[in-house]
Amino acid sequence: MKEYMTRFLCACVFLWMAALPDMRTKRIPVWIPGIFFAAAAGANLFEHGFISKWELWAGAVPGALLLLLSLGLKEKIGEGDGICLAVCGLLTGITASVMIAEMALLMAALVCSIGVWTGRRKAGDRIAFIPFLASSASLLLVAAALSSV
């Protein structure tokens, strides 16, 4: 379980490192996902632990699907969102990756709905999605830490 928490902590660090430039510029530097992808891929190749290798590699599937969706819906979803979710999935596995994506989508929908309702946002405004991924991963990390105590 300790190994899994370490992977989750790495995913949170990665997502917050990507979220900060995403909030400011709606772009992420390519070296951030590159370094964490290399670390996750290396750990997945050489590690025998709590989660099977297949589940870890399958963790990239939700991010890959989001990336394909972003390529199909030009300018509606950023490619960095899918890349970051894929790298996060490589670190945490498919189950956690889907939970992070679900929580992030719910949080983003809630924040945007409140923004439209209060008049601060219009329906077509773009938002930075990676901060929602980082927030949901952090909440799941805290929940997992509290449940293991």
N, CA, C and O atoms as a DFTB+ gen file, in Angstrom:
596 C
 N C O
     1  1       0.823      -1.192       0.000
     2  2       0.000       0.000       0.000
     3  2       0.868       1.259       0.000
     4  3       0.497       2.282      -0.575
     5  1       2.022       1.169       0.649
     6  2       2.926       2.315       0.702
     7  2       3.402       2.697      -0.696
     8  3       3.507       3.877      -1.030
     9  1       3.688       1.680      -1.507
    10  2       4.131       1.927      -2.886
    11  2       3.036       2.641      -3.681
    12  3       3.325       3.542      -4.469
    13  1       1.789       2.240      -3.475
    14  2       0.676       2.853      -4.196
    15  2       0.501       4.306      -3.788
    16  3       0.250       5.162      -4.636
    17  1       0.631       4.593      -2.497
    18  2       0.517       5.972      -2.021
    19  2       1.640       6.831      -2.596
    20  3       1.428       8.003      -2.907
    21  1       2.832       6.255      -2.739
    22  2       3.946       6.983      -3.342
    23  2       3.629       7.325      -4.788
    24  3       3.900       8.439      -5.236
    25  1       3.059       6.380      -5.521
    26  2       2.677       6.629      -6.914
    27  2       1.606       7.726      -6.988
    28  3       1.656       8.594      -7.860
    29  1       0.656       7.676      -6.082
    30  2      -0.409       8.673      -6.062
    31  2       0.153      10.047      -5.731
    32  3      -0.267      11.046      -6.315
    33  1       1.101      10.108      -4.797
    34  2       1.735      11.373      -4.448
    35  2       2.502      11.930      -5.647
    36  3       2.469      13.134      -5.900
    37  1       3.188      11.062      -6.383
    38  2       3.892      11.494      -7.609
    39  2       2.900      12.036      -8.634
    40  3       3.185      13.027      -9.307
    41  1       1.740      11.394      -8.757
    42  2       0.718      11.870      -9.690
    43  2       0.219      13.251      -9.276
    44  3       0.007      14.115     -10.128
    45  1       0.031      13.465      -7.973
    46  2      -0.421      14.775      -7.495
    47  2       0.630      15.852      -7.766
    48  3       0.303      16.951      -8.213
    49  1       1.890      15.528      -7.490
    50  2       2.960      16.498      -7.758
    51  2       2.995      16.833      -9.240
    52  3       3.088      18.002      -9.614
    53  1       2.921      15.816     -10.082
    54  2       2.931      16.030     -11.529
    55  2       1.759      16.919     -11.964
    56  3       1.946      17.878     -12.713
    57  1       0.561      16.596     -11.493
    58  2      -0.614      17.354     -11.933
    59  2      -0.565      18.794     -11.452
    60  3      -0.969      19.696     -12.186
    61  1      -0.080      19.035     -10.235
    62  2       0.017      20.424      -9.769
    63  2       1.108      21.175     -10.525
    64  3       0.965      22.369     -10.788
    65  1       2.203      20.487     -10.879
    66  2       3.242      21.151     -11.690
    67  2       2.698      21.546     -13.057
    68  3       3.077      22.584     -13.600
    69  1       1.816      20.729     -13.612
    70  2       1.210      21.042     -14.907
    71  2       0.063      22.038     -14.769
    72  3      -0.217      22.795     -15.698
    73  1      -0.606      22.040     -13.604
    74  2      -1.774      22.903     -13.424
    75  2      -1.401      24.379     -13.326
    76  3      -2.134      25.238     -13.816
    77  1      -0.283      24.674     -12.705
    78  2       0.081      26.083     -12.517
    79  2       0.263      26.831     -13.839
    80  3      -0.330      27.895     -14.012
    81  1       1.073      26.306     -14.790
    82  2       1.141      27.022     -16.075
    83  2      -0.165      26.952     -16.873
    84  3      -0.470      27.858     -17.649
    85  1      -0.938      25.871     -16.679
    86  2      -2.207      25.748     -17.387
    87  2      -3.183      26.830     -16.940
    88  3      -3.932      27.363     -17.759
    89  1      -3.182      27.159     -15.653
    90  2      -4.077      28.211     -15.164
    91  2      -3.680      29.577     -15.704
    92  3      -4.543      30.407     -15.991
    93  1      -2.376      29.814     -15.845
    94  2      -1.908      31.131     -16.304
    95  2      -2.023      31.300     -17.806
    96  3      -2.505      32.328     -18.282
    97  1      -1.579      30.287     -18.564
    98  2      -1.436      30.468     -20.010
    99  2      -2.269      29.513     -20.854
   100  3      -2.299      29.646     -22.078
   101  1      -2.944      28.557     -20.230
   102  2      -3.688      27.496     -20.938
   103  2      -2.748      26.620     -21.781
   104  3      -3.172      25.996     -22.753
   105  1      -1.479      26.587     -21.395
   106  2      -0.479      25.733     -22.045
   107  2       0.385      25.114     -20.962
   108  3       0.582      25.695     -19.895
   109  1       0.905      23.907     -21.255
   110  2       1.826      23.281     -20.311
   111  2       3.145      23.020     -21.022
   112  3       3.151      22.635     -22.191
   113  1       4.259      23.223     -20.333
   114  2       5.554      22.925     -20.950
   115  2       5.677      21.416     -21.216
   116  3       5.258      20.599     -20.396
   117  1       6.240      21.068     -22.342
   118  2       6.308      19.663     -22.747
   119  2       7.206      18.830     -21.834
   120  3       7.033      17.615     -21.748
   121  1       8.152      19.458     -21.158
   122  2       9.071      18.689     -20.318
   123  2       8.383      18.133     -19.075
   124  3       8.837      17.126     -18.532
   125  1       7.304      18.757     -18.610
   126  2       6.639      18.266     -17.392
   127  2       6.038      16.876     -17.626
   128  3       6.385      15.947     -16.896
   129  1       5.152      16.693     -18.610
   130  2       4.652      15.324     -18.820
   131  2       5.735      14.384     -19.329
   132  3       5.672      13.180     -19.081
   133  1       6.732      14.916     -20.038
   134  2       7.805      14.056     -20.551
   135  2       8.596      13.376     -19.446
   136  3       8.853      12.173     -19.504
   137  1       8.983      14.153     -18.436
   138  2       9.755      13.586     -17.321
   139  2       8.920      12.577     -16.545
   140  3       9.404      11.493     -16.218
   141  1       7.673      12.923     -16.248
   142  2       6.844      12.016     -15.453
   143  2       6.417      10.794     -16.267
   144  3       6.224       9.720     -15.697
   145  1       6.266      10.932     -17.589
   146  2       5.982       9.763     -18.421
   147  2       7.155       8.797     -18.376
   148  3       6.963       7.591     -18.218
   149  1       8.367       9.319     -18.512
   150  2       9.551       8.454     -18.474
   151  2       9.669       7.763     -17.119
   152  3       9.986       6.575     -17.056
   153  1       9.420       8.492     -16.042
   154  2       9.492       7.899     -14.704
   155  2       8.419       6.826     -14.525
   156  3       8.697       5.755     -13.985
   157  1       7.199       7.107     -14.972
   158  2       6.107       6.142     -14.828
   159  2       6.360       4.904     -15.673
   160  3       6.145       3.782     -15.213
   161  1       6.817       5.102     -16.909
   162  2       7.085       3.954     -17.780
   163  2       8.216       3.099     -17.214
   164  3       8.139       1.871     -17.233
   165  1       9.252       3.741     -16.717
   166  2      10.349       2.984     -16.112
   167  2       9.909       2.218     -14.883
   168  3      10.284       1.059     -14.700
   169  1       9.114       2.860     -14.038
   170  2       8.624       2.183     -12.838
   171  2       7.704       1.022     -13.205
   172  3       7.731      -0.020     -12.550
   173  1       6.895       1.193     -14.242
   174  2       5.985       0.123     -14.649
   175  2       6.733      -1.066     -15.227
   176  3       6.279      -2.201     -15.086
   177  1       7.864      -0.834     -15.869
   178  2       8.627      -1.933     -16.453
   179  2       9.362      -2.761     -15.405
   180  3       9.460      -3.982     -15.527
   181  1       9.873      -2.097     -14.383
   182  2      10.761      -2.779     -13.447
   183  2      10.148      -3.079     -12.090
   184  3      10.813      -3.660     -11.232
   185  1       8.922      -2.704     -11.880
   186  2       8.325      -2.855     -10.565
   187  2       7.385      -4.051     -10.521
   188  3       6.618      -4.296     -11.452
   189  1       7.462      -4.777      -9.438
   190  2       6.529      -5.872      -9.190
   191  2       5.879      -5.556      -7.857
   192  3       6.508      -5.699      -6.808
   193  1       4.633      -5.131      -7.886
   194  2       4.083      -4.673      -6.626
   195  2       2.593      -4.834      -6.501
   196  3       2.002      -5.800      -6.984
   197  1       2.005      -3.874      -5.846
   198  2       0.622      -3.879      -5.412
   199  2      -0.357      -3.969      -6.579
   200  3      -1.374      -4.655      -6.476
   201  1      -0.070      -3.295      -7.671
   202  2      -0.958      -3.267      -8.834
   203  2      -0.284      -4.017      -9.976
   204  3       0.930      -3.922     -10.154
   205  1      -1.067      -4.757     -10.746
   206  2      -0.491      -5.482     -11.873
   207  2      -0.004      -4.506     -12.941
   208  3      -0.502      -3.386     -13.057
   209  1       0.975      -4.954     -13.712
   210  2       1.506      -4.097     -14.783
   211  2       0.434      -3.756     -15.808
   212  3       0.413      -2.650     -16.349
   213  1      -0.455      -4.707     -16.072
   214  2      -1.494      -4.452     -17.071
   215  2      -2.437      -3.357     -16.619
   216  3      -2.877      -2.543     -17.431
   217  1      -2.756      -3.326     -15.327
   218  2      -3.638      -2.273     -14.834
   219  2      -2.965      -0.913     -14.908
   220  3      -3.611       0.091     -15.207
   221  1      -1.655      -0.881     -14.633
   222  2      -0.934       0.383     -14.716
   223  2      -0.874       0.891     -16.150
   224  3      -1.128       2.069     -16.402
   225  1      -0.537       0.005     -17.098
   226  2      -0.461       0.435     -18.495
   227  2      -1.848       0.793     -19.027
   228  3      -1.986       1.701     -19.846
   229  1      -2.884       0.072     -18.557
   230  2      -4.252       0.391     -18.985
   231  2      -4.705       1.731     -18.426
   232  3      -5.670       2.311     -18.924
   233  1      -4.023       2.234     -17.395
   234  2      -4.369       3.526     -16.822
   235  2      -4.235       4.673     -17.801
   236  3      -4.837       5.728     -17.603
   237  1      -3.460       4.483     -18.849
   238  2      -3.287       5.537     -19.849
   239  2      -4.470       5.609     -20.820
   240  3      -4.591       6.579     -21.568
   241  1      -5.334       4.605     -20.818
   242  2      -6.434       4.557     -21.790
   243  2      -7.406       5.732     -21.639
   244  3      -7.743       6.343     -22.653
   245  1      -7.881       6.088     -20.428
   246  2      -8.780       7.249     -20.354
   247  2      -8.141       8.529     -20.892
   248  3      -8.806       9.324     -21.556
   249  1      -6.858       8.729     -20.609
   250  2      -6.169       9.899     -21.135
   251  2      -6.035       9.848     -22.648
   252  3      -6.174      10.867     -23.325
   253  1      -5.763       8.646     -23.183
   254  2      -5.663       8.498     -24.635
   255  2      -7.011       8.778     -25.304
   256  3      -7.063       9.382     -26.374
   257  1      -8.089       8.340     -24.674
   258  2      -9.422       8.618     -25.222
   259  2      -9.742      10.111     -25.168
   260  3     -10.333      10.659     -26.099
   261  1      -9.351      10.760     -24.082
   262  2      -9.547      12.215     -23.995
   263  2      -8.702      12.941     -25.033
   264  3      -9.138      13.943     -25.601
   265  1      -7.495      12.441     -25.282
   266  2      -6.640      13.025     -26.308
   267  2      -7.263      12.869     -27.695
   268  3      -7.256      13.814     -28.483
   269  1      -7.801      11.693     -28.002
   270  2      -8.483      11.493     -29.283
   271  2      -9.698      12.404     -29.400
   272  3      -9.967      12.954     -30.468
   273  1     -10.431      12.562     -28.302
   274  2     -11.579      13.450     -28.307
   275  2     -11.150      14.894     -28.551
   276  3     -11.829      15.637     -29.260
   277  1     -10.029      15.284     -27.967
   278  2      -9.548      16.655     -28.161
   279  2      -9.102      16.888     -29.603
   280  3      -9.241      17.995     -30.124
   281  1      -8.571      15.857     -30.244
   282  2      -8.178      15.999     -31.649
   283  2      -9.410      16.107     -32.549
   284  3      -9.376      16.791     -33.572
   285  1     -10.491      15.434     -32.168
   286  2     -11.719      15.489     -32.950
   287  2     -12.491      16.782     -32.744
   288  3     -13.107      17.298     -33.676
   289  1     -12.458      17.302     -31.530
   290  2     -13.175      18.543     -31.206
   291  2     -12.175      19.682     -31.091
   292  3     -11.896      20.166     -29.994
   293  1     -11.651      20.096     -32.196
   294  2     -10.603      21.115     -32.194
   295  2     -11.029      22.348     -31.399
   296  3     -12.150      22.838     -31.536
   297  1     -10.116      22.834     -30.572
   298  2     -10.294      24.051     -29.782
   299  2     -11.286      23.923     -28.628
   300  3     -11.460      24.885     -27.879
   301  1     -11.936      22.788     -28.454
   302  2     -12.874      22.641     -27.333
   303  2     -12.181      22.012     -26.124
   304  3     -12.434      22.414     -24.988
   305  1     -11.323      21.043     -26.359
   306  2     -10.571      20.368     -25.294
   307  2      -9.103      20.437     -25.681
   308  3      -8.743      20.156     -26.825
   309  1      -8.267      20.808     -24.742
   310  2      -6.840      20.886     -25.032
   311  2      -6.181      19.516     -25.040
   312  3      -6.585      18.621     -24.298
   313  1      -5.168      19.355     -25.878
   314  2      -4.458      18.081     -25.942
   315  2      -3.697      17.796     -24.650
   316  3      -3.502      16.638     -24.280
   317  1      -3.272      18.852     -23.969
   318  2      -2.536      18.681     -22.723
   319  2      -3.369      17.998     -21.646
   320  3      -2.825      17.302     -20.789
   321  1      -4.682      18.194     -21.683
   322  2      -5.553      17.547     -20.703
   323  2      -5.491      16.026     -20.854
   324  3      -5.369      15.303     -19.865
   325  1      -5.576      15.557     -22.077
   326  2      -5.503      14.115     -22.325
   327  2      -4.131      13.543     -22.020
   328  3      -4.014      12.447     -21.470
   329  1      -3.091      14.288     -22.378
   330  2      -1.730      13.820     -22.104
   331  2      -1.496      13.725     -20.604
   332  3      -0.920      12.748     -20.125
   333  1      -1.939      14.729     -19.864
   334  2      -1.751      14.711     -18.406
   335  2      -2.556      13.590     -17.759
   336  3      -2.066      12.943     -16.833
   337  1      -3.767      13.348     -18.220
   338  2      -4.558      12.257     -17.665
   339  2      -3.916      10.903     -17.996
   340  3      -3.956       9.986     -17.175
   341  1      -3.331      10.771     -19.179
   342  2      -2.659       9.520     -19.545
   343  2      -1.440       9.269     -18.658
   344  3      -1.239       8.152     -18.183
   345  1      -0.639      10.289     -18.435
   346  2       0.540      10.129     -17.568
   347  2       0.099       9.834     -16.144
   348  3       0.701       8.999     -15.468
   349  1      -0.938      10.504     -15.686
   350  2      -1.469      10.242     -14.349
   351  2      -1.964       8.792     -14.249
   352  3      -1.773       8.139     -13.223
   353  1      -2.589       8.301     -15.298
   354  2      -3.054       6.914     -15.320
   355  2      -1.911       5.918     -15.308
   356  3      -2.023       4.853     -14.700
   357  1      -0.813       6.250     -15.971
   358  2       0.368       5.371     -15.923
   359  2       0.917       5.275     -14.511
   360  3       1.462       4.243     -14.119
   361  1       0.774       6.343     -13.753
   362  2       1.271       6.339     -12.378
   363  2       0.318       5.628     -11.415
   364  3       0.772       4.954     -10.490
   365  1      -0.981       5.767     -11.616
   366  2      -1.935       5.298     -10.614
   367  2      -2.732       4.065     -11.007
   368  3      -3.274       3.394     -10.129
   369  1      -2.823       3.744     -12.275
   370  2      -3.631       2.606     -12.714
   371  2      -4.978       3.063     -13.249
   372  3      -5.375       4.216     -13.086
   373  1      -5.667       2.135     -13.890
   374  2      -6.899       2.504     -14.584
   375  2      -8.026       2.882     -13.627
   376  3      -8.783       3.810     -13.911
   377  1      -8.150       2.187     -12.510
   378  2      -9.239       2.484     -11.586
   379  2      -9.113       3.903     -11.035
   380  3     -10.079       4.666     -11.047
   381  1      -7.941       4.246     -10.561
   382  2      -7.726       5.586     -10.015
   383  2      -7.818       6.640     -11.112
   384  3      -8.314       7.739     -10.867
   385  1      -7.353       6.325     -12.309
   386  2      -7.410       7.270     -13.415
   387  2      -8.854       7.624     -13.763
   388  3      -9.174       8.788     -14.005
   389  1      -9.715       6.623     -13.787
   390  2     -11.128       6.874     -14.073
   391  2     -11.766       7.663     -12.939
   392  3     -12.568       8.563     -13.190
   393  1     -11.421       7.339     -11.688
   394  2     -11.974       8.092     -10.558
   395  2     -11.521       9.545     -10.589
   396  3     -12.315      10.448     -10.325
   397  1     -10.247       9.780     -10.910
   398  2      -9.733      11.154     -11.000
   399  2     -10.458      11.913     -12.102
   400  3     -10.860      13.060     -11.906
   401  1     -10.626      11.284     -13.255
   402  2     -11.312      11.946     -14.373
   403  2     -12.767      12.249     -14.023
   404  3     -13.261      13.336     -14.323
   405  1     -13.457      11.296     -13.392
   406  2     -14.857      11.527     -13.023
   407  2     -14.993      12.683     -12.045
   408  3     -15.836      13.561     -12.226
   409  1     -14.162      12.681     -11.009
   410  2     -14.235      13.766     -10.022
   411  2     -13.896      15.107     -10.657
   412  3     -14.532      16.117     -10.354
   413  1     -12.900      15.122     -11.533
   414  2     -12.510      16.369     -12.187
   415  2     -13.636      16.894     -13.076
   416  3     -13.906      18.095     -13.093
   417  1     -14.284      16.008     -13.804
   418  2     -15.405      16.438     -14.656
   419  2     -16.560      16.981     -13.820
   420  3     -17.175      17.985     -14.182
   421  1     -16.851      16.325     -12.713
   422  2     -17.922      16.812     -11.845
   423  2     -17.577      18.169     -11.235
   424  3     -18.424      19.062     -11.188
   425  1     -16.338      18.328     -10.768
   426  2     -15.926      19.612     -10.195
   427  2     -15.951      20.720     -11.237
   428  3     -16.407      21.829     -10.959
   429  1     -15.459      20.420     -12.443
   430  2     -15.452      21.432     -13.505
   431  2     -16.881      21.817     -13.892
   432  3     -17.170      22.993     -14.109
   433  1     -17.767      20.833     -13.978
   434  2     -19.164      21.132     -14.311
   435  2     -19.805      21.991     -13.236
   436  3     -20.555      22.916     -13.547
   437  1     -19.521      21.698     -11.986
   438  2     -20.087      22.477     -10.888
   439  2     -19.565      23.917     -10.901
   440  3     -20.340      24.866     -10.782
   441  1     -18.252      24.071     -11.046
   442  2     -17.657      25.412     -11.055
   443  2     -18.150      26.223     -12.254
   444  3     -18.466      27.405     -12.118
   445  1     -18.216      25.598     -13.413
   446  2     -18.674      26.317     -14.609
   447  2     -20.166      26.658     -14.525
   448  3     -20.585      27.729     -14.966
   449  1     -20.961      25.754     -13.963
   450  2     -22.389      26.031     -13.795
   451  2     -22.604      27.214     -12.864
   452  3     -23.429      28.086     -13.134
   453  1     -21.862      27.236     -11.773
   454  2     -21.960      28.359     -10.845
   455  2     -21.489      29.640     -11.526
   456  3     -22.090      30.698     -11.344
   457  1     -20.409      29.548     -12.314
   458  2     -19.914      30.715     -13.033
   459  2     -20.916      31.265     -14.032
   460  3     -21.073      32.481     -14.145
   461  1     -21.598      30.386     -14.761
   462  2     -22.616      30.828     -15.717
   463  2     -23.819      31.387     -14.968
   464  3     -24.394      32.398     -15.372
   465  1     -24.192      30.735     -13.890
   466  2     -25.356      31.168     -13.111
   467  2     -25.142      32.548     -12.490
   468  3     -26.068      33.357     -12.428
   469  1     -23.911      32.811     -12.030
   470  2     -23.623      34.119     -11.422
   471  2     -23.271      35.185     -12.452
   472  3     -23.150      36.359     -12.102
   473  1     -23.104      34.800     -13.706
   474  2     -22.800      35.757     -14.755
   475  2     -21.317      36.031     -14.946
   476  3     -20.959      36.930     -15.706
   477  1     -20.454      35.290     -14.288
   478  2     -19.009      35.499     -14.429
   479  2     -18.434      34.801     -15.658
   480  3     -17.354      35.157     -16.128
   481  1     -19.143      33.821     -16.172
   482  2     -18.691      33.084     -17.352
   483  2     -19.816      32.993     -18.363
   484  3     -20.999      33.064     -18.028
   485  1     -19.398      32.830     -19.641
   486  2     -20.371      32.547     -20.684
   487  2     -20.298      31.056     -20.994
   488  3     -19.338      30.383     -20.617
   489  1     -21.300      30.552     -21.670
   490  2     -21.385      29.117     -21.924
   491  2     -20.212      28.598     -22.765
   492  3     -19.848      27.432     -22.618
   493  1     -19.619      29.392     -23.622
   494  2     -18.553      28.923     -24.496
   495  2     -17.143      29.185     -23.992
   496  3     -16.178      28.907     -24.705
   497  1     -17.000      29.712     -22.787
   498  2     -15.672      30.041     -22.262
   499  2     -14.829      28.779     -22.057
   500  3     -15.336      27.719     -21.689
   501  1     -13.521      28.933     -22.308
   502  2     -12.579      27.831     -22.064
   503  2     -12.080      27.910     -20.629
   504  3     -11.893      28.994     -20.076
   505  1     -11.870      26.748     -20.044
   506  2     -11.339      26.696     -18.687
   507  2     -10.084      25.832     -18.681
   508  3      -9.866      25.022     -19.582
   509  1      -9.278      26.013     -17.668
   510  2      -8.117      25.150     -17.470
   511  2      -8.607      23.898     -16.740
   512  3      -9.102      23.994     -15.617
   513  1      -8.475      22.721     -17.366
   514  2      -9.014      21.485     -16.798
   515  2      -8.014      20.777     -15.894
   516  3      -8.417      20.053     -14.983
   517  1      -6.734      20.968     -16.124
   518  2      -5.723      20.259     -15.342
   519  2      -5.797      20.613     -13.854
   520  3      -5.555      19.731     -13.030
   521  1      -6.118      21.856     -13.460
   522  2      -6.292      22.107     -12.019
   523  2      -7.400      21.257     -11.391
   524  3      -7.313      20.895     -10.217
   525  1      -8.431      20.941     -12.160
   526  2      -9.482      20.069     -11.637
   527  2      -8.967      18.631     -11.499
   528  3      -9.321      17.932     -10.550
   529  1      -8.129      18.192     -12.450
   530  2      -7.498      16.879     -12.313
   531  2      -6.608      16.834     -11.075
   532  3      -6.622      15.856     -10.327
   533  1      -5.835      17.899     -10.864
   534  2      -4.936      17.955      -9.705
   535  2      -5.732      17.971      -8.406
   536  3      -5.358      17.303      -7.441
   537  1      -6.806      18.713      -8.373
   538  2      -7.632      18.785      -7.161
   539  2      -8.267      17.437      -6.850
   540  3      -8.286      17.009      -5.696
   541  1      -8.782      16.773      -7.869
   542  2      -9.424      15.481      -7.619
   543  2      -8.396      14.427      -7.207
   544  3      -8.681      13.596      -6.345
   545  1      -7.210      14.451      -7.809
   546  2      -6.167      13.506      -7.390
   547  2      -5.744      13.771      -5.950
   548  3      -5.498      12.833      -5.191
   549  1      -5.660      15.037      -5.574
   550  2      -5.287      15.381      -4.204
   551  2      -6.355      14.934      -3.217
   552  3      -6.029      14.409      -2.151
   553  1      -7.616      15.132      -3.553
   554  2      -8.701      14.680      -2.679
   555  2      -8.696      13.164      -2.522
   556  3      -8.911      12.650      -1.425
   557  1      -8.452      12.452      -3.613
   558  2      -8.388      10.992      -3.533
   559  2      -7.185      10.527      -2.720
   560  3      -7.272       9.529      -2.003
   561  1      -6.065      11.237      -2.823
   562  2      -4.892      10.900      -2.023
   563  2      -5.188      11.076      -0.539
   564  3      -4.835      10.220       0.272
   565  1      -5.829      12.172      -0.186
   566  2      -6.183      12.413       1.216
   567  2      -7.179      11.345       1.703
   568  3      -7.047      10.832       2.814
   569  1      -8.164      11.019       0.874
   570  2      -9.135       9.992       1.253
   571  2      -8.463       8.636       1.450
   572  3      -8.787       7.909       2.389
   573  1      -7.529       8.299       0.566
   574  2      -6.816       7.019       0.692
   575  2      -5.930       7.017       1.938
   576  3      -5.827       6.001       2.625
   577  1      -5.297       8.144       2.227
   578  2      -4.450       8.220       3.422
   579  2      -5.287       8.098       4.688
   580  3      -4.875       7.437       5.641
   581  1      -6.453       8.728       4.705
   582  2      -7.310       8.650       5.882
   583  2      -7.903       7.263       6.068
   584  3      -8.099       6.817       7.198
   585  1      -8.192       6.573       4.956
   586  2      -8.783       5.236       5.065
   587  2      -7.749       4.184       5.474
   588  3      -8.119       3.128       5.987
   589  1      -6.473       4.454       5.255
   590  2      -5.452       3.468       5.610
   591  2      -4.938       3.651       7.025
   592  3      -4.139       2.849       7.506
   593  1      -5.390       4.697       7.692
   594  2      -4.937       4.950       9.070
   595  2      -5.658       4.062      10.033
   596  3      -5.412       4.129      11.237
